[in-house]
């Protein structure tokens, strides 16, 4: 069973929270999502800062939005909100399968370093701009949670605007969560 487009048609913050514990599947690689960030029409959102390049955030839900940062790293997002603007950045996953492939792509066999952080995650799973605009559920699938995790909420990391918003969601106690504040709630 995979998540449907209806899952993503909802409010971005709800989707970001409910993606924690969902399993990302691409090829032979699988990983449980342990960290996300929500972006809508806030000052840090590409819908505001990259209006022309991020039209996918306004025009779709249930699609993949991939962009490049620092000219080096790719970032994986899922578009949200049937009647609004939004996307959820996938910041980290706990690797479950395909670890050899991930290790080869990343140049490390340390499980905690394979997909911790958006750039590492994309490299481990082989995600690049070719995935941008594709519907979720085709090549990249998302399987529902097996159990409901305990979720902490913090400010987002690595941004210079709207840093006060508590729009980062992470699984409490996961060693696979990326850098930054660990919890405020």
Beta strands, then each sheet from edge to edge (+ up, - down):
strand 1: 23-26
strand 2: 29-39
strand 3: 64-69
strand 4: 73-79
strand 5: 87-97
strand 6: 140-143
strand 7: 151-154
strand 8: 168-171
sheet 1: 3+ 4- 5+ 2- 1+ 6-
sheet 2: 3+ 4- 5+ 2- 8+ 7-
end
